[in-house]
Amino acid sequence: MDFFLFVEGPLLWIAFLTFFIGSILRAALFLSVSRKRDKIIYQYFSWKYVLATLGRWLLPLNKDVTKNPIFTILGYMFHICLIVVPIWFSGHISLWEESRFEWYWTPIPDGLADWMTLIFMAIALFFLLRRIISADIRLLSTFSDYLLIVVVALPFITGYFLTHGTVDNIGFLGDNIQVIHMLSGELMLILIPFTKLSHFVLFFFSRGATAIEFGRRGYSV
Amino acid sequence: MSQRADAKNIEQVNSKEIKEIEPKEIMGFLKSKMSARFKMWLNICASCGLCADTCHYYLSSGKDPQMIPAHKVRFLKEILKKKGKVDRDFLQKVYHTVYHECNMCRRCTMYCPFGIDIALMISLLRSLLLSQAIVPEGLLTTVKNYNEFGNQMAISKEDWVDTVEWCEEETADELVGLKIPIDKKGAKILYTVNAREPKFYPQDIMEVAKIFHVAGEDYTLPSEDGWDGTNLAMFCGDAKTARLMVENTFKRAEELEVQQVAVTECGHAYRALRFEAPAWLGYTPRQEVVHSVELFHDYIRDGRIKLKDKIKEPTTVQDPCNVVRNGGLAEKNRRLAEFLSEDFRPMKYQGNYNYCCGGGGGALPMGGEMKKYRLASGKIKAEQIRETGAKIVFVPCHNCIDQIRDLSKEYDLGIKAIHFKEAITEHMEIPEEMIPKEDED
């Protein structure tokens, strides 16, 4: 099979299935182990505190916004772009439309997708530099901390090149930018369940567990 | 199983036997303790560094990166990665970090976007050290005393009862009809003290007796083990002794058929009895556990205690980690201070987000070994207090009060740190019938 067809077909399936099944297993593993080892969560479980904490931290309504406003706001923007662009970019939606599923949903304007991509790349670069320059963050950082920033930034960089023809005249890159873009996205999807990118699902459990721990003391965190 | 292991380890430490580090034992221990939360937290920490400037050790050390909370728990990851193959030097490093550089105050958790509970992981590391017979001398002494005498200060039952009776005699002159009931069956409240009170601060017992008398409270003290509410065993991960202590108290509560267990102005005793006891005991005791701050607040709010006047000098109030952040009494603590003050000045971050004083998590009872670290890390609290301009600091915790008194000397704050009891007894209205008649002399 042609490599392009492989990346576009079976590998895409593998990536999506790894991402979905892996994320579900991550959640299932937490739930099954915590039932035995973290009984406190279930003993004092309260939707009130769980929902309050998720609202406070999914929206910029928490203490970090006032403590580290710049970093926090950049963090929110980074995550919004990371989720919105891949799902609502018109080019991606038309692929879904052409696929066997024939799914369609309203895309965001291409100009907005462009801006969000640029903003995302700028913030990713800032995070990477901050990790290298700040002695504090450097000490905390492991290899995967650097690597994962690159991994999530790559689909955006290659996507930008692809839609703008930036590297079309650069030999190998120009010829293969579409397959490189797809590969980078697939790499990210596959890595999510196995790395700290799994926080995309575990965030909810971690915040929930801590909200219950303090909720049983009568206040919401 | 693990409780028996704890007992064995305490014996080992007692006998001063230095044993070999057994990687298998370390891994076995960690496997038995690694909860789903610990695994998740080690996995997802994004090393974002937002916890750094939430920590008083980080801030007071001139922002030393080594003091970043997320960095302090790296040992847990390392030990797991090395499959427990670590040496005593490595464990000494762990010891230095988890005992000398963290009060387990949980302030960092408040600011972690994932809500990662660093203090819980530090606590796990402390109990891992105990499993290898590494434990601070100061805490070990209290653990021995708990097991031998039922209280941290090695006070005999006779001395305890004598002290309470003496407190009653001393105070009876001041308030007509004052009694300190011992073992009164069917009383509403079983009041537990910090063993430092009969040993060094009997005025604490006298003051609370006056408050209870004026408020018309139906309470009792137990003569048997269980009267010391403190639980320093929990700071070195000794679950067996921790359980023994709460068990004693609730046993007395059952025997005396009380409805509530009240705790003196001590933070960790309250946390242990109210929030940790169910996990240690395996069941939730029937008696409600209340802290003095709550009792005193409600007495004044409900008019059971009336104040004749308020403190005129500027005041502020400390939020002990185990009363406020880990005890849920932020509002009542602050309001009680406001009730008693004409010029109350809140600290920056007053309430659940306040800084630790540097004396928590066993730092005070660790004694001399810890002194320089706690005085250094207390700099943040000292600055907070200075900023308010307060002259009186209410401190509803035995560890915090010693620390803040030390900080006042070290940083020349010129403040007076007092328990709420002292202020209440001084400023409460004594009902006519309780005022002794002079001519009876």
Interface residues (C-beta under 8 A of the other chain):
Chain A: L29 F30 L31 V33 S34 R37 D38 K39 I40 I41 Q43 T53 W57 N62 K63 D64 K67 N68 F71 G75 R131 S134 A135 D136 I137 L139 L140 S141 T142 D145 K196 S198 H199 L202 F203 F205 S206 R207 A209 T210 A211 E213 F214 R216 R217 G218 Y219 V221
Chain B: M34 S35 A36 R37 K39 M40 W41 N43 I44 C45 A46 S47 C48 G49 L50 A52 D53 T54 K63 P65 Q66 I68 A70 H71 T109 M110 Y111 P113 F114 G115 I116 D117 F275 P278 A279 N326 G327 G328 A330 N352 Y353
